[in-house]
Amino acid sequence: MSLPDYVNHRPQSLPEGVVAYRRTGEFDQDTMPAKMRNAHSTKPGVWALIHVLEGQLRYSVPSWGEDVILVPGTPGIVAPTVEHNVEPHGAVRMFVEFYAAPDQGPTDPHTQA
């Protein structure tokens, strides 16, 4: 069984057909949860965009060989099940917006087993 292309290569955009279903609150360098700073991933089928509102945020995705600084206007794409982490690069304000296909059902994919 072959892996989806996004496992090893950064996608240029979210796939067609996914819709936003949840958004985190805003975090800054002091309120950002520790889990976000450590390697973590979304569940299968769950995409996300990391939005920087102010400042800079380091975004690392080892399987893509990616280690970039996100700034306002350039969101980071998070692909399903791909481990990543973020780290404030000085003072920052940011949030994460989650996306999934509408046919995943009316419930939040984050709460599904």
MMTF fields as JSON, N, C-alpha, C and O atoms, coordinates in Angstrom:
{
  "mmtfVersion": "1.0.0",
  "mmtfProducer": "UNKNOWN",
  "numBonds": 451,
  "numAtoms": 452,
  "numGroups": 113,
  "numChains": 1,
  "numModels": 1,
  "chainsPerModel": [1],
  "groupsPerChain": [113],
  "chainIdList": ["A"],
  "bondAtomList": [4, 2, 8, 6, 12, 10, 16, 14, 20, 18, 24, 22, 28, 26, 32, 30, 36, 34, 40, 38, 44, 42, 48, 46, 52, 50, 56, 54, 60, 58, 64, 62, 68, 66, 72, 70, 76, 74, 80, 78, 84, 82, 88, 86, 92, 90, 96, 94, 100, 98, 104, 102, 108, 106, 112, 110, 116, 114, 120, 118, 124, 122, 128, 126, 132, 130, 136, 134, 140, 138, 144, 142, 148, 146, 152, 150, 156, 154, 160, 158, 164, 162, 168, 166, 172, 170, 176, 174, 180, 178, 184, 182, 188, 186, 192, 190, 196, 194, 200, 198, 204, 202, 208, 206, 212, 210, 216, 214, 220, 218, 224, 222, 228, 226, 232, 230, 236, 234, 240, 238, 244, 242, 248, 246, 252, 250, 256, 254, 260, 258, 264, 262, 268, 266, 272, 270, 276, 274, 280, 278, 284, 282, 288, 286, 292, 290, 296, 294, 300, 298, 304, 302, 308, 306, 312, 310, 316, 314, 320, 318, 324, 322, 328, 326, 332, 330, 336, 334, 340, 338, 344, 342, 348, 346, 352, 350, 356, 354, 360, 358, 364, 362, 368, 366, 372, 370, 376, 374, 380, 378, 384, 382, 388, 386, 392, 390, 396, 394, 400, 398, 404, 402, 408, 406, 412, 410, 416, 414, 420, 418, 424, 422, 428, 426, 432, 430, 436, 434, 440, 438, 444, 442, 448, 446],
  "bondOrderList": [1, 1, 1, 1, 1, 1, 1, 1, 1, 1, 1, 1, 1, 1, 1, 1, 1, 1, 1, 1, 1, 1, 1, 1, 1, 1, 1, 1, 1, 1, 1, 1, 1, 1, 1, 1, 1, 1, 1, 1, 1, 1, 1, 1, 1, 1, 1, 1, 1, 1, 1, 1, 1, 1, 1, 1, 1, 1, 1, 1, 1, 1, 1, 1, 1, 1, 1, 1, 1, 1, 1, 1, 1, 1, 1, 1, 1, 1, 1, 1, 1, 1, 1, 1, 1, 1, 1, 1, 1, 1, 1, 1, 1, 1, 1, 1, 1, 1, 1, 1, 1, 1, 1, 1, 1, 1, 1, 1, 1, 1, 1, 1],
  "groupList": [{"groupName": "MET", "atomNameList": ["N", "CA", "C", "O"], "elementList": ["N", "C", "C", "O"], "formalChargeList": [0, 0, 0, 0], "bondAtomList": [1, 0, 2, 1, 3, 2], "bondOrderList": [1, 1, 2], "singleLetterCode": "M", "chemCompType": "L-PEPTIDE LINKING"}, {"groupName": "SER", "atomNameList": ["N", "CA", "C", "O"], "elementList": ["N", "C", "C", "O"], "formalChargeList": [0, 0, 0, 0], "bondAtomList": [1, 0, 2, 1, 3, 2], "bondOrderList": [1, 1, 2], "singleLetterCode": "S", "chemCompType": "L-PEPTIDE LINKING"}, {"groupName": "LEU", "atomNameList": ["N", "CA", "C", "O"], "elementList": ["N", "C", "C", "O"], "formalChargeList": [0, 0, 0, 0], "bondAtomList": [1, 0, 2, 1, 3, 2], "bondOrderList": [1, 1, 2], "singleLetterCode": "L", "chemCompType": "L-PEPTIDE LINKING"}, {"groupName": "PRO", "atomNameList": ["N", "CA", "C", "O"], "elementList": ["N", "C", "C", "O"], "formalChargeList": [0, 0, 0, 0], "bondAtomList": [1, 0, 2, 1, 3, 2], "bondOrderList": [1, 1, 2], "singleLetterCode": "P", "chemCompType": "L-PEPTIDE LINKING"}, {"groupName": "ASP", "atomNameList": ["N", "CA", "C", "O"], "elementList": ["N", "C", "C", "O"], "formalChargeList": [0, 0, 0, 0], "bondAtomList": [1, 0, 2, 1, 3, 2], "bondOrderList": [1, 1, 2], "singleLetterCode": "D", "chemCompType": "L-PEPTIDE LINKING"}, {"groupName": "TYR", "atomNameList": ["N", "CA", "C", "O"], "elementList": ["N", "C", "C", "O"], "formalChargeList": [0, 0, 0, 0], "bondAtomList": [1, 0, 2, 1, 3, 2], "bondOrderList": [1, 1, 2], "singleLetterCode": "Y", "chemCompType": "L-PEPTIDE LINKING"}, {"groupName": "VAL", "atomNameList": ["N", "CA", "C", "O"], "elementList": ["N", "C", "C", "O"], "formalChargeList": [0, 0, 0, 0], "bondAtomList": [1, 0, 2, 1, 3, 2], "bondOrderList": [1, 1, 2], "singleLetterCode": "V", "chemCompType": "L-PEPTIDE LINKING"}, {"groupName": "ASN", "atomNameList": ["N", "CA", "C", "O"], "elementList": ["N", "C", "C", "O"], "formalChargeList": [0, 0, 0, 0], "bondAtomList": [1, 0, 2, 1, 3, 2], "bondOrderList": [1, 1, 2], "singleLetterCode": "N", "chemCompType": "L-PEPTIDE LINKING"}, {"groupName": "HIS", "atomNameList": ["N", "CA", "C", "O"], "elementList": ["N", "C", "C", "O"], "formalChargeList": [0, 0, 0, 0], "bondAtomList": [1, 0, 2, 1, 3, 2], "bondOrderList": [1, 1, 2], "singleLetterCode": "H", "chemCompType": "L-PEPTIDE LINKING"}, {"groupName": "ARG", "atomNameList": ["N", "CA", "C", "O"], "elementList": ["N", "C", "C", "O"], "formalChargeList": [0, 0, 0, 0], "bondAtomList": [1, 0, 2, 1, 3, 2], "bondOrderList": [1, 1, 2], "singleLetterCode": "R", "chemCompType": "L-PEPTIDE LINKING"}, {"groupName": "GLN", "atomNameList": ["N", "CA", "C", "O"], "elementList": ["N", "C", "C", "O"], "formalChargeList": [0, 0, 0, 0], "bondAtomList": [1, 0, 2, 1, 3, 2], "bondOrderList": [1, 1, 2], "singleLetterCode": "Q", "chemCompType": "L-PEPTIDE LINKING"}, {"groupName": "GLU", "atomNameList": ["N", "CA", "C", "O"], "elementList": ["N", "C", "C", "O"], "formalChargeList": [0, 0, 0, 0], "bondAtomList": [1, 0, 2, 1, 3, 2], "bondOrderList": [1, 1, 2], "singleLetterCode": "E", "chemCompType": "L-PEPTIDE LINKING"}, {"groupName": "GLY", "atomNameList": ["N", "CA", "C", "O"], "elementList": ["N", "C", "C", "O"], "formalChargeList": [0, 0, 0, 0], "bondAtomList": [1, 0, 2, 1, 3, 2], "bondOrderList": [1, 1, 2], "singleLetterCode": "G", "chemCompType": "PEPTIDE LINKING"}, {"groupName": "ALA", "atomNameList": ["N", "CA", "C", "O"], "elementList": ["N", "C", "C", "O"], "formalChargeList": [0, 0, 0, 0], "bondAtomList": [1, 0, 2, 1, 3, 2], "bondOrderList": [1, 1, 2], "singleLetterCode": "A", "chemCompType": "L-PEPTIDE LINKING"}, {"groupName": "THR", "atomNameList": ["N", "CA", "C", "O"], "elementList": ["N", "C", "C", "O"], "formalChargeList": [0, 0, 0, 0], "bondAtomList": [1, 0, 2, 1, 3, 2], "bondOrderList": [1, 1, 2], "singleLetterCode": "T", "chemCompType": "L-PEPTIDE LINKING"}, {"groupName": "PHE", "atomNameList": ["N", "CA", "C", "O"], "elementList": ["N", "C", "C", "O"], "formalChargeList": [0, 0, 0, 0], "bondAtomList": [1, 0, 2, 1, 3, 2], "bondOrderList": [1, 1, 2], "singleLetterCode": "F", "chemCompType": "L-PEPTIDE LINKING"}, {"groupName": "LYS", "atomNameList": ["N", "CA", "C", "O"], "elementList": ["N", "C", "C", "O"], "formalChargeList": [0, 0, 0, 0], "bondAtomList": [1, 0, 2, 1, 3, 2], "bondOrderList": [1, 1, 2], "singleLetterCode": "K", "chemCompType": "L-PEPTIDE LINKING"}, {"groupName": "TRP", "atomNameList": ["N", "CA", "C", "O"], "elementList": ["N", "C", "C", "O"], "formalChargeList": [0, 0, 0, 0], "bondAtomList": [1, 0, 2, 1, 3, 2], "bondOrderList": [1, 1, 2], "singleLetterCode": "W", "chemCompType": "L-PEPTIDE LINKING"}, {"groupName": "ILE", "atomNameList": ["N", "CA", "C", "O"], "elementList": ["N", "C", "C", "O"], "formalChargeList": [0, 0, 0, 0], "bondAtomList": [1, 0, 2, 1, 3, 2], "bondOrderList": [1, 1, 2], "singleLetterCode": "I", "chemCompType": "L-PEPTIDE LINKING"}],
  "groupTypeList": [0, 1, 2, 3, 4, 5, 6, 7, 8, 9, 3, 10, 1, 2, 3, 11, 12, 6, 6, 13, 5, 9, 9, 14, 12, 11, 15, 4, 10, 4, 14, 0, 3, 13, 16, 0, 9, 7, 13, 8, 1, 14, 16, 3, 12, 6, 17, 13, 2, 18, 8, 6, 2, 11, 12, 10, 2, 9, 5, 1, 6, 3, 1, 17, 12, 11, 4, 6, 18, 2, 6, 3, 12, 14, 3, 12, 18, 6, 13, 3, 14, 6, 11, 8, 7, 6, 11, 3, 8, 12, 13, 6, 9, 0, 15, 6, 11, 15, 5, 13, 13, 3, 4, 10, 12, 3, 14, 4, 3, 8, 14, 10, 13],
  "groupIdList": [1, 2, 3, 4, 5, 6, 7, 8, 9, 10, 11, 12, 13, 14, 15, 16, 17, 18, 19, 20, 21, 22, 23, 24, 25, 26, 27, 28, 29, 30, 31, 32, 33, 34, 35, 36, 37, 38, 39, 40, 41, 42, 43, 44, 45, 46, 47, 48, 49, 50, 51, 52, 53, 54, 55, 56, 57, 58, 59, 60, 61, 62, 63, 64, 65, 66, 67, 68, 69, 70, 71, 72, 73, 74, 75, 76, 77, 78, 79, 80, 81, 82, 83, 84, 85, 86, 87, 88, 89, 90, 91, 92, 93, 94, 95, 96, 97, 98, 99, 100, 101, 102, 103, 104, 105, 106, 107, 108, 109, 110, 111, 112, 113],
  "secStructList": [7, 7, 7, 7, 4, 4, 4, 6, 1, 7, 7, 1, 1, 7, 7, 6, 6, 7, 3, 3, 3, 3, 3, 7, 7, 7, 3, 3, 6, 6, 6, 1, 7, 2, 2, 2, 2, 1, 7, 5, 7, 5, 7, 6, 6, 7, 3, 3, 3, 3, 3, 3, 3, 3, 3, 3, 3, 3, 3, 3, 3, 4, 4, 4, 6, 3, 3, 3, 3, 3, 7, 6, 6, 7, 7, 3, 3, 3, 7, 5, 6, 7, 7, 5, 3, 3, 3, 3, 3, 3, 3, 3, 3, 3, 3, 3, 3, 3, 3, 3, 7, 4, 4, 4, 7, 1, 1, 7, 4, 4, 4, 7, 7],
  "xCoordList": [0.848, 0.0, 0.885, 1.767, 0.667, 1.498, 0.911, -0.295, 1.807, 1.406, 0.9, 1.351, -0.032, -0.456, 0.752, 1.666, 0.757, 1.87, 2.182, 3.346, 1.154, 1.384, 2.167, 2.6, 2.358, 3.125, 4.592, 5.231, 5.119, 6.535, 6.805, 7.957, 5.762, 5.935, 4.888, 3.707, 5.335, 4.424, 3.418, 3.808, 2.125, 1.122, 1.15, 1.504, 0.781, 0.774, -0.481, -0.504, -1.53, -2.786, -3.6, -3.248, -4.683, -5.611, -6.288, -6.439, -6.694, -7.388, -8.777, -9.396, -9.242, -10.584, -11.61, -11.467, -12.638, -13.751, -13.695, -14.703, -12.545, -12.523, -13.117, -12.995, -13.758, -14.394, -13.924, -13.632, -13.861, -13.478, -14.578, -15.762, -14.178, -15.175, -14.841, -15.686, -13.627, -13.262, -12.05, -11.206, -11.989, -10.862, -10.474, -11.335, -9.176, -8.734, -8.899, -9.153, -8.757, -8.631, -7.266, -6.451, -7.023, -5.711, -4.73, -5.079, -3.497, -2.414, -1.296, -1.128, -0.536, 0.691, 1.841, 1.651, 3.024, 4.208, 4.099, 4.774, 3.264, 3.113, 1.956, 2.002, 0.918, -0.271, -0.318, -1.21, 0.623, 0.652, 0.807, 1.737, -0.086, 0.013, 1.333, 1.841, 1.863, 3.121, 3.003, 3.973, 1.828, 1.64, 1.967, 2.497, 1.661, 1.933, 3.432, 3.88, 4.2, 5.652, 6.372, 7.525, 5.693, 6.265, 5.653, 4.62, 6.289, 5.788, 4.372, 4.117, 3.468, 2.078, 1.511, 2.141, 0.326, -0.305, -1.819, -2.366, -2.473, -3.934, -4.361, -3.545, -5.633, -6.18, -6.329, -6.262, -6.529, -6.764, -7.919, -8.963, -7.72, -8.752, -8.802, -9.549, -8.03, -8.081, -6.886, -5.731, -7.185, -6.197, -6.267, -7.222, -5.283, -5.32, -4.483, -3.597, -4.794, -3.976, -3.535, -4.351, -2.247, -1.698, -1.617, -0.902, -2.35, -2.396, -1.621, -1.892, -0.667, 0.069, -0.57, -0.701, -0.967, -1.587, -0.555, -0.645, 0.417, 1.5, 2.758, 2.695, 3.895, 5.168, 5.535, 5.125, 6.328, 6.841, 6.737, 6.866, 6.501, 6.339, 7.142, 6.961, 8.02, 8.788, 7.903, 7.311, 7.814, 6.98, 7.886, 8.526, 7.936, 8.814, 7.999, 7.119, 8.309, 7.69, 8.833, 9.227, 9.364, 10.532, 10.36, 11.293, 9.198, 9.036, 9.061, 9.302, 8.818, 8.888, 10.242, 10.517, 11.096, 12.339, 12.073, 12.859, 10.969, 10.506, 10.815, 10.524, 11.391, 11.651, 11.622, 12.629, 10.443, 10.234, 9.712, 9.239, 9.807, 9.247, 7.955, 7.966, 6.84, 5.546, 5.364, 5.742, 4.783, 4.498, 3.054, 2.442, 2.495, 1.126, 0.979, 1.82, -0.098, -0.374, 0.197, -0.109, 1.014, 1.551, 1.279, 2.133, 0.091, -0.249, 0.555, 1.023, 0.701, 1.326, 0.262, -0.734, 0.458, -0.493, -0.117, 1.038, -1.112, -0.934, -1.723, -2.928, -1.043, -1.693, -2.038, -1.378, -3.063, -3.485, -2.351, -1.598, -2.244, -1.328, 0.158, 0.997, 0.508, 1.911, 2.417, 1.902, 3.425, 3.961, 4.614, 5.303, 4.365, 4.891, 4.966, 4.446, 5.605, 5.599, 5.825, 6.298, 5.477, 5.691, 6.423, 6.382, 7.088, 7.822, 7.801, 8.158, 7.384, 7.413, 8.826, 9.807, 8.902, 10.166, 10.054, 9.879, 10.159, 9.886, 8.409, 7.708, 7.945, 6.53, 5.684, 6.023, 4.572, 3.716, 2.272, 2.012, 1.33, -0.085, -0.503, -0.212, -1.201, -1.57, -2.796, -3.219, -3.372, -4.454, -4.377, -3.672, -5.11, -5.161, -6.603, -7.511, -6.814, -8.136, -8.136, -7.28, -9.093, -9.15, -10.172, -11.228, -9.836, -10.642, -10.824, -9.953, -11.967, -12.219, -13.259, -13.948, -13.36, -14.372, -15.753, -15.915, -16.752, -18.098, -18.659, -19.455, -18.257, -18.802, -18.211, -18.551, -17.339, -16.837, -17.904, -17.735, -18.992, -20.08, -20.195, -19.32, -21.276, -21.551, -20.731, -20.705, -20.067, -19.335, -17.911, -17.406, -17.283, -15.913, -14.974, -14.947, -14.193, -13.293, -12.282, -11.713, -12.056, -11.124, -11.673, -10.901, -12.975, -13.564, -13.907, -14.344, -13.727, -14.04, -12.912, -11.745, -13.272, -12.266, -11.428, -10.536],
  "yCoordList": [-1.184, 0.0, 1.235, 1.361, 2.139, 3.331, 4.423, 4.487, 5.272, 6.381, 7.534, 7.707, 8.33, 9.533, 10.439, 10.482, 11.15, 12.015, 13.034, 13.377, 13.522, 14.555, 14.064, 14.881, 12.776, 12.262, 12.672, 12.996, 12.657, 12.97, 14.274, 14.694, 14.918, 16.153, 17.179, 16.859, 18.41, 19.485, 19.792, 20.067, 19.748, 20.153, 21.672, 22.406, 22.128, 23.561, 24.251, 25.47, 23.457, 24.019, 22.907, 21.729, 23.304, 22.315, 21.605, 22.193, 20.356, 19.669, 20.266, 20.828, 20.131, 20.603, 19.852, 18.655, 20.56, 19.914, 19.898, 19.6, 20.208, 20.238, 21.563, 22.59, 21.518, 22.711, 22.915, 21.962, 24.174, 24.501, 24.042, 24.254, 23.404, 22.964, 23.414, 23.322, 23.898, 24.313, 25.231, 25.119, 26.14, 27.054, 27.142, 27.223, 27.127, 27.305, 28.762, 29.61, 29.052, 30.429, 30.943, 30.198, 32.207, 32.77, 32.399, 32.375, 32.111, 31.825, 32.829, 33.34, 33.108, 33.87, 33.021, 31.853, 33.594, 32.84, 32.292, 31.318, 32.895, 32.44, 31.464, 30.618, 31.578, 30.733, 29.532, 28.692, 29.443, 28.32, 27.011, 26.883, 26.029, 24.752, 24.029, 24.076, 23.376, 22.632, 21.58, 21.316, 20.981, 19.941, 20.468, 19.728, 21.736, 22.298, 22.432, 22.393, 22.587, 22.766, 21.437, 21.413, 20.335, 18.997, 18.338, 18.782, 17.287, 16.58, 16.063, 15.384, 16.394, 15.939, 15.922, 16.42, 15.35, 15.305, 15.382, 15.204, 15.649, 15.603, 14.166, 13.329, 13.902, 12.569, 12.357, 13.318, 11.12, 10.863, 11.719, 11.83, 12.311, 13.136, 14.568, 15.369, 14.923, 16.272, 17.095, 16.751, 18.171, 19.141, 20.363, 20.516, 21.223, 22.457, 23.526, 23.242, 24.762, 25.909, 26.585, 26.846, 26.867, 27.612, 29.068, 29.394, 29.934, 31.356, 32.173, 32.089, 32.953, 33.879, 35.253, 35.76, 35.852, 37.175, 38.283, 39.353, 38.013, 38.967, 38.185, 37.12, 38.703, 38.082, 36.962, 36.939, 36.028, 34.927, 33.622, 33.6, 32.529, 31.21, 30.201, 30.088, 29.479, 28.443, 27.204, 26.745, 26.665, 25.5, 24.426, 24.633, 23.272, 22.178, 20.936, 20.529, 20.337, 19.088, 18.19, 18.263, 17.349, 16.538, 15.687, 15.596, 15.063, 14.179, 14.952, 14.361, 16.257, 17.091, 17.782, 18.43, 17.65, 18.401, 19.89, 20.715, 20.231, 21.613, 22.19, 21.571, 23.349, 24.113, 25.57, 26.123, 26.188, 27.533, 28.467, 28.032, 29.747, 30.77, 31.266, 31.799, 31.087, 31.588, 33.019, 33.357, 33.854, 35.254, 35.54, 34.735, 36.672, 36.993, 36.939, 37.452, 36.312, 36.214, 34.975, 34.724, 34.194, 32.949, 31.813, 31.49, 31.196, 30.115, 28.848, 28.616, 28.046, 26.739, 25.687, 25.661, 24.812, 23.738, 22.516, 22.09, 21.955, 20.736, 19.633, 19.765, 18.543, 17.415, 16.328, 16.216, 15.534, 14.482, 13.533, 13.068, 13.261, 12.295, 12.623, 11.827, 13.757, 14.126, 14.883, 15.948, 14.322, 14.956, 16.293, 16.457, 17.244, 18.594, 19.233, 18.688, 20.372, 21.156, 22.622, 22.963, 23.47, 24.909, 25.441, 24.853, 26.564, 27.203, 28.712, 29.165, 29.486, 30.944, 31.42, 30.93, 32.365, 33.001, 34.442, 35.374, 34.607, 35.903, 36.02, 35.016, 37.249, 37.494, 37.106, 37.433, 36.4, 35.926, 35.813, 35.583, 35.979, 35.658, 34.786, 35.098, 33.67, 32.718, 31.927, 31.932, 31.235, 30.289, 29.206, 29.352, 28.115, 27.012, 26.804, 26.818, 26.612, 26.361, 24.96, 24.642, 24.119, 22.716, 22.507, 23.14, 21.604, 21.32, 19.814, 19.03, 19.421, 18.016, 17.956, 18.939, 16.807, 16.609, 16.599, 16.049, 17.197, 17.223, 15.837, 15.683, 14.824, 13.474, 12.768, 11.615, 13.434, 12.829, 12.857, 12.268, 13.538, 13.549, 14.877, 15.736, 15.036, 16.306, 16.525, 17.635, 15.482, 15.656, 16.098, 15.971, 16.609, 17.089, 15.885, 15.04, 15.776, 14.637, 14.509, 13.436, 15.577, 15.51, 14.626, 14.113, 14.45, 13.682, 12.269, 11.485, 11.914, 10.562, 9.604, 9.992, 8.375, 7.363, 6.962, 6.125],
  "zCoordList": [0.0, 0.0, 0.0, 0.849, -0.927, -0.989, -0.095, 0.143, 0.387, 1.241, 0.39, -0.742, 0.917, 0.182, -0.054, 0.769, -1.157, -1.518, -0.42, -0.213, 0.286, 1.297, 2.513, 3.326, 2.658, 3.796, 3.678, 4.679, 2.463, 2.258, 1.521, 1.412, 1.015, 0.244, 0.657, 0.794, 0.852, 1.266, 0.162, -0.972, 0.487, -0.5, -0.682, 0.24, -1.852, -2.143, -1.618, -1.447, -1.363, -0.878, -0.218, -0.291, 0.42, 0.96, -0.211, -1.282, -0.024, -1.127, -1.368, -0.464, -2.597, -2.93, -2.102, -1.852, -1.682, -1.01, 0.504, 1.144, 1.104, 2.565, 3.041, 2.373, 4.202, 4.754, 6.196, 6.918, 6.586, 7.955, 8.903, 8.641, 10.02, 10.993, 12.408, 13.299, 12.629, 13.984, 13.915, 13.026, 14.878, 14.987, 16.451, 17.327, 16.713, 18.098, 18.48, 17.624, 19.757, 20.179, 19.764, 19.22, 20.02, 19.721, 20.825, 22.005, 20.419, 21.353, 21.121, 20.013, 22.17, 22.008, 22.514, 22.855, 22.566, 22.964, 24.383, 24.715, 25.224, 26.608, 26.803, 27.696, 25.972, 26.156, 25.211, 25.327, 24.289, 23.353, 24.125, 24.921, 23.909, 24.62, 24.322, 23.202, 25.325, 25.17, 24.072, 23.361, 23.928, 22.899, 21.507, 20.677, 21.239, 19.918, 19.667, 18.521, 20.733, 20.596, 20.386, 19.956, 20.69, 20.523, 19.291, 18.789, 18.812, 17.633, 17.892, 18.886, 16.989, 17.072, 15.656, 14.724, 15.499, 14.181, 14.334, 15.422, 13.219, 13.201, 12.904, 12.518, 13.088, 12.816, 11.309, 10.543, 10.881, 9.451, 8.926, 9.568, 7.77, 7.143, 7.621, 7.06, 8.646, 9.209, 8.717, 8.968, 8.021, 7.547, 8.449, 9.21, 8.374, 9.156, 8.48, 7.673, 8.836, 8.468, 9.753, 10.637, 9.857, 10.985, 10.537, 9.589, 11.22, 10.865, 11.889, 13.087, 11.428, 12.281, 12.122, 11.008, 13.245, 13.219, 13.429, 12.827, 14.285, 14.56, 14.873, 15.488, 14.458, 14.783, 13.83, 12.67, 14.36, 13.551, 14.335, 15.559, 13.597, 14.193, 13.372, 12.16, 14.041, 13.35, 13.21, 14.187, 11.99, 11.673, 11.092, 10.061, 11.762, 11.337, 11.004, 11.763, 9.845, 9.403, 8.926, 7.762, 9.804, 9.441, 8.183, 7.385, 7.981, 6.815, 5.502, 4.449, 5.542, 4.346, 4.227, 3.217, 5.252, 5.265, 5.408, 4.943, 6.05, 6.149, 7.526, 8.549, 7.538, 8.757, 8.33, 7.889, 8.469, 7.933, 9.011, 10.062, 8.73, 9.605, 8.968, 7.858, 9.678, 9.212, 9.698, 10.82, 8.846, 9.167, 8.769, 8.067, 9.203, 8.789, 7.263, 6.525, 6.816, 5.386, 4.712, 3.546, 5.405, 4.838, 5.811, 6.637, 5.724, 6.651, 6.38, 5.266, 7.413, 7.278, 7.073, 7.796, 6.087, 5.804, 6.631, 6.644, 7.323, 8.108, 7.418, 7.205, 7.068, 6.397, 7.421, 8.454, 7.14, 8.067, 8.449, 7.593, 9.712, 10.332, 10.174, 10.594, 9.589, 9.38, 10.614, 10.954, 11.275, 12.487, 12.164, 11.157, 13.068, 12.923, 14.302, 15.276, 14.379, 15.61, 15.266, 14.182, 16.212, 16.045, 17.271, 18.352, 17.069, 18.156, 17.901, 16.813, 18.905, 18.714, 18.394, 18.953, 17.503, 17.135, 17.633, 16.847, 18.962, 19.579, 19.909, 20.036, 20.046, 20.347, 19.139, 18.002, 19.397, 18.306, 18.787, 19.968, 17.843, 18.049, 16.884, 15.729, 17.19, 16.135, 16.521, 17.677, 15.523, 15.77, 14.703, 13.705, 14.926, 13.978, 13.552, 14.383, 12.258, 11.698, 11.092, 10.267, 11.499, 11.078, 9.969, 9.948, 9.046, 7.86, 7.704, 8.079, 7.145, 6.83, 5.713, 5.438, 5.083, 4.045, 4.692, 5.782, 4.04, 4.616, 4.91, 5.836, 4.138, 4.338, 5.555, 5.819, 6.296, 7.529, 8.614, 9.682, 8.332, 9.285, 10.014, 9.905, 10.753, 11.417, 12.694, 13.225, 13.188, 14.434, 14.163, 13.047, 15.18, 15.133, 14.995, 15.89, 13.89, 13.736, 14.876, 15.076, 15.615, 16.733, 17.862, 18.672, 17.922, 19.017, 18.611, 19.453, 17.351, 16.901, 17.293, 17.346, 17.561, 17.946, 16.768, 16.9]
}
